[in-house]
Amino acid sequence: MEILNPLLKPLDVAEILGIKLSTVYKYSMSGRLPTVKINGSLRFRQDQLRDFINEHSSECITATG
């Protein structure tokens, strides 16, 4: 039997992304950030959060001299 990764709470996501909690809720409500609703509480799957980070990250280009 495969053990599921624990779901993240909105505060966890805010800390991971370095954004305000209100922004997490805004992204969730707009559909920008995928969520799971359990008994009315928002939760976030770790794999979907990882995908969100990868999709919204820009590569850092450094100049070499």
C-alpha positions as protocol buffer text, in pm:
chain_id: "A"
residue {
  index: 1
  type: MET
  ca { x: 0 y: 0 z: 0 }
}
residue {
  index: 2
  type: GLU
  ca { x: 136 y: 341 z: -100 }
}
residue {
  index: 3
  type: ILE
  ca { x: 156 y: 598 z: 179 }
}
residue {
  index: 4
  type: LEU
  ca { x: 22 y: 940 z: 77 }
}
residue {
  index: 5
  type: ASN
  ca { x: 221 y: 1255 z: 136 }
}
residue {
  index: 6
  type: PRO
  ca { x: 53 y: 1474 z: 392 }
}
residue {
  index: 7
  type: LEU
  ca { x: -151 y: 1761 z: 256 }
}
residue {
  index: 8
  type: LEU
  ca { x: -30 y: 2112 z: 325 }
}
residue {
  index: 9
  type: LYS
  ca { x: -230 y: 2380 z: 502 }
}
residue {
  index: 10
  type: PRO
  ca { x: -260 y: 2732 z: 355 }
}
residue {
  index: 11
  type: LEU
  ca { x: -14 y: 2871 z: 613 }
}
residue {
  index: 12
  type: ASP
  ca { x: 241 y: 2605 z: 512 }
}
residue {
  index: 13
  type: VAL
  ca { x: 204 y: 2706 z: 147 }
}
residue {
  index: 14
  type: ALA
  ca { x: 242 y: 3076 z: 231 }
}
residue {
  index: 15
  type: GLU
  ca { x: 566 y: 3002 z: 417 }
}
residue {
  index: 16
  type: ILE
  ca { x: 702 y: 2780 z: 140 }
}
residue {
  index: 17
  type: LEU
  ca { x: 626 y: 3034 z: -133 }
}
residue {
  index: 18
  type: GLY
  ca { x: 722 y: 3336 z: 77 }
}
residue {
  index: 19
  type: ILE
  ca { x: 388 y: 3509 z: 17 }
}
residue {
  index: 20
  type: LYS
  ca { x: 107 y: 3639 z: 235 }
}
residue {
  index: 21
  type: LEU
  ca { x: -162 y: 3400 z: 351 }
}
residue {
  index: 22
  type: SER
  ca { x: -422 y: 3619 z: 178 }
}
residue {
  index: 23
  type: THR
  ca { x: -237 y: 3568 z: -151 }
}
residue {
  index: 24
  type: VAL
  ca { x: -256 y: 3191 z: -107 }
}
residue {
  index: 25
  type: TYR
  ca { x: -635 y: 3220 z: -69 }
}
residue {
  index: 26
  type: LYS
  ca { x: -657 y: 3456 z: -368 }
}
residue {
  index: 27
  type: TYR
  ca { x: -457 y: 3215 z: -588 }
}
residue {
  index: 28
  type: SER
  ca { x: -673 y: 2929 z: -466 }
}
residue {
  index: 29
  type: MET
  ca { x: -1002 y: 3105 z: -535 }
}
residue {
  index: 30
  type: SER
  ca { x: -890 y: 3209 z: -884 }
}
residue {
  index: 31
  type: GLY
  ca { x: -780 y: 2855 z: -970 }
}
residue {
  index: 32
  type: ARG
  ca { x: -419 y: 2961 z: -1015 }
}
residue {
  index: 33
  type: LEU
  ca { x: -310 y: 2730 z: -734 }
}
residue {
  index: 34
  type: PRO
  ca { x: -473 y: 2383 z: -726 }
}
residue {
  index: 35
  type: THR
  ca { x: -644 y: 2293 z: -400 }
}
residue {
  index: 36
  type: VAL
  ca { x: -819 y: 2006 z: -229 }
}
residue {
  index: 37
  type: LYS
  ca { x: -1119 y: 2087 z: -11 }
}
residue {
  index: 38
  type: ILE
  ca { x: -1177 y: 1852 z: 283 }
}
residue {
  index: 39
  type: ASN
  ca { x: -1474 y: 1923 z: 507 }
}
residue {
  index: 40
  type: GLY
  ca { x: -1460 y: 2287 z: 398 }
}
residue {
  index: 41
  type: SER
  ca { x: -1089 y: 2326 z: 471 }
}
residue {
  index: 42
  type: LEU
  ca { x: -840 y: 2405 z: 196 }
}
residue {
  index: 43
  type: ARG
  ca { x: -544 y: 2176 z: 160 }
}
residue {
  index: 44
  type: PHE
  ca { x: -270 y: 2157 z: -100 }
}
residue {
  index: 45
  type: ARG
  ca { x: -102 y: 1852 z: -251 }
}
residue {
  index: 46
  type: GLN
  ca { x: 276 y: 1864 z: -234 }
}
residue {
  index: 47
  type: ASP
  ca { x: 322 y: 1741 z: -592 }
}
residue {
  index: 48
  type: GLN
  ca { x: 87 y: 2009 z: -728 }
}
residue {
  index: 49
  type: LEU
  ca { x: 266 y: 2278 z: -528 }
}
residue {
  index: 50
  type: ARG
  ca { x: 599 y: 2155 z: -667 }
}
residue {
  index: 51
  type: ASP
  ca { x: 455 y: 2178 z: -1020 }
}
residue {
  index: 52
  type: PHE
  ca { x: 324 y: 2529 z: -947 }
}
residue {
  index: 53
  type: ILE
  ca { x: 669 y: 2637 z: -831 }
}
residue {
  index: 54
  type: ASN
  ca { x: 837 y: 2486 z: -1138 }
}
residue {
  index: 55
  type: GLU
  ca { x: 588 y: 2651 z: -1375 }
}
residue {
  index: 56
  type: HIS
  ca { x: 622 y: 2994 z: -1214 }
}
residue {
  index: 57
  type: SER
  ca { x: 996 y: 2999 z: -1156 }
}
residue {
  index: 58
  type: SER
  ca { x: 1226 y: 3183 z: -1387 }
}
residue {
  index: 59
  type: GLU
  ca { x: 1583 y: 3076 z: -1437 }
}
residue {
  index: 60
  type: CYS
  ca { x: 1844 y: 3303 z: -1292 }
}
residue {
  index: 61
  type: ILE
  ca { x: 2100 y: 3408 z: -1552 }
}
residue {
  index: 62
  type: THR
  ca { x: 2433 y: 3530 z: -1424 }
}
residue {
  index: 63
  type: ALA
  ca { x: 2693 y: 3720 z: -1621 }
}
residue {
  index: 64
  type: THR
  ca { x: 3038 y: 3569 z: -1642 }
}
residue {
  index: 65
  type: GLY
  ca { x: 3330 y: 3786 z: -1723 }
}
